[in-house]
Structures are given as structure tokens and as C-alpha cells.
Amino acid sequence: MLFKKKRLVVFAAWYGKIATFLFVLAFSSLFFLPEERLNWAHYIFIVPVGWSLYAYFRYGFKYLWPLWRKQKSVG
């Protein structure tokens, strides 16, 4: 969307790339789990979900912090 309208490419930060890698690793590991260990699937995704939350807040602060500072200085 950004590329089509503004010709802007948004790159992912290192923490977003790690989150993606962990999700791919967790999901692909499901194909190699034996059938009697399928209950492990719930635990395999704990680290990727936790890291994704970390990345979510880092991206939030990265992009919203300048807006908050700008509003404080104006008002």
C-alpha cells in the first residue's frame, strides 16, 4: 500500500525479522512432531507469540513516540 501510493518501501527491524523466523520455525516443527506429541503444539508457540508481542511494542514505540513528543511540544 505504501509503495503504490508514496513509492516508499518499509523495511522490517531486526526484532520483526526474528519474530517471523520464530513463527516459521514453530509452524514447520508441527510437521515433524510425532502424533503422540501433538499436545506440544501449544507450548511450541509460546516463544514466537511472546517475541511477537515484544516486536509489536517496539514498533509501536518506534513509530508513535515521535508523534507523542511532537504533540507535547505543541500543546
N, C-alpha and C positions, 0 to 999 in steps of 0.2 A: 504494500500500500504506500509506504513512504517513498519507495524507489520510483513508482509510477508517477506520483504527483510532484515530488520535490527532487527527484533524481538523487536521493540520499540513501546510502546503504548503512544500516545499523549493525555494528558488529557485536558479538556476544563477549562478555567479560569472562575471565578465567573461571569464576565460580559458576557461571551458567553453563559453560562447556563441561565442567566436572559433573554438574547435576545431570546433564544429558547423558554423559558417559555412564554414570551410575545407574540410570534408568534402563539404558540399553543392556548393560551387564546383568541387571536383575531380571529383566524380562527374558533375555536369552538363556539365563540359567534355568528358567522354568522348563525349557525343552529337554534339559539333561537330568532333571530330577527323577528319581525312580518313583513309581506310582505310590509306594507306601510312605514316601516322604513329601507328598504334595502339601501336607499341612505346614511345611516350612515356608511356603509361598508368602504367607502373611508376614513372616519375620524377615524375609529377604528384602522386602521393600521398605523397611524401617529407615535404613541409612539413606537411600535415594530420596525418600519423602522429606526426611529431616534436612538433607542438604538442599533440596529444592526450596524449602521454607527459608533457609539461610540466604539463598540466592535471591529469593523474592524480596526479602527485606533489604538486602544490599542494593538491588536495583532500585527499590523504592526510595531509599535514602539518597542514592546517587542522582536520581532524576528529580526528586521532589525537594531536596534540601536547598538547592539554589532558588527555587520558587518561594520557599518559606522565608529565606533570608531577604529576598527582594521585597516581599510583602511587608516584612518587619521594618525595613529601612524606609519604605514609602509611608506606611501608616503609623 
